């Protein structure tokens, strides 16, 4: 829902994207060209070579939509073609829609970017009381709260029965990783807070407010925040590679049907949009809030606020083959990433939810923008096409970026497979030290809530009670460690480690992902389960 493109971005490389902001409105400059010659054939060749079932691409130049088109099919092996109106969940590229909704409220005089969250959202509380008092609406949007990378994502990943209000209440139990405003760590949960704040201020749910005041007001006719509408219209279906050593390796499979868009954390990435919708969105963004028919969705002043870089974002070094893609600087604004590319100012954001990935990219001083949506997790296709389009519109020499990114991903995966194989084949043949029934019980974590471990048929079963479907067996690994075998094989496996007190009772449970490249939203490492109190 809220993840970024697999392999690319901050931390372990799963979220963020290229992007930069203009501090002042610039007079649009004529675009250099329409989409590259033979672009349709290039897209289709890459789609088939990588095995992406379907794609939707939009390109806008000088306020003119020069491409809005679908490629491939809505589902693997299906006959329903992707069209310009086929909607795809767009993951964290939806963060900019939430900030646009806030901008509408700022224009209406109902909030200010630097208002204290606690003043606008009664009951809001972080772990540190000082942070609770000082956090502003702007702070919610720029990943500088002190929370760790992806902290709290298991409140809604892979699913949840918690309300948004209850999930927001539980943030008070998540311990910070760093001090407030001292650095950058991508999170989703504070956009969830922003969505709850929109409801408190407007009297409408985030879904209803965004639908009415951003999507429909912006002329985006097929985009939706409504899970029932998403399930019933022309839409793409999710796919991933889940039969290899870890997620992302193996053959393409259609995932189990998950029609919901992730209601609890939807403000962080719970929209579904089409190529035509993205063309409208790009036109409005490049027009600094101006609607093509006249009027403003949000003011030019708020456009400048949303594009203003606020927090430096660290990034790892790319290999020599990708040196040209290494930015000189990288920052985060309000729902947008900010970087440079070959001397150009770029604004962008990536996004991903289970089985889908997306990117939105703008070159403001060229008045050009484009978006790419896919119904799989093969982000190298998006990254390759992104840089080929950037080179085209920046009048740079053409380069086969798709092959370079595919090679980079393949090499990383090979190293990860080798590392995982080494770790997985050498457990100590020791333990467990207790009969299996002694590990069973009810346990709870302050921010996540309850899990249940039961002895069944000579083994152990684990159930994350607030995450429907997150159930499986526990296989002994070594010592007091077990390995999950989730019933849904698309979920990231984890090691479950039991701590035993001097009397032989379980006093704590910790976890960590098995895969060395697991998406950060599986934040098992932040959990600390202890036995549930009797009667609690």
Buried (B, 14 or more C-beta within 10 A) or exposed (E): BBBBBBBBBBBBBBBBBBBBBBEEEEEBEEBEEEBBEEBBEBBEEBBEEBBBBBBBBBBBBBBEBBBBBBBBBBBBEEEBEBBBBBBBBBBBBBBBBBBBBBBBBBBEEBBEBEBBBBEBBEEBBBBBEEBBEBBBBBBBBBBBBBBBBBBBBBBBBBBBEBEBBBBBBBBBBBBBBBEBBEBBBBBBBBBBBBBBBBBBBBEBBBBBBBBBBBBEBBBBEBBBBBBEBBBEBBBBBBBBBBEEBBBBBEEBBBBEEBEBBBBBBBBBBBBBBBBBBBBBBBBBBBBBBBBBEEEBBBBEEBBBBBBBBBBBBEBEEBEEBBEBBBBEEBBBBBBBBBBBBBEBBBBBBBBBBBBBBBBBBBBBBBBBBBBBBBBBBBBBBBBBBBBBBBBBBBEBEEBEBBBBBBBBBEEBBEEBBEBBEEEEEEBEEEBBEBEBEBBBBBBBBBBBBBBBBBBEEEBBBBBBBBBEBBBBBBEBBBBBBBBBBBEBEBBBBBBBBBBBEEEEEBEBBBBBBBBBBBBBBBBBBBBBBBBBEEEE
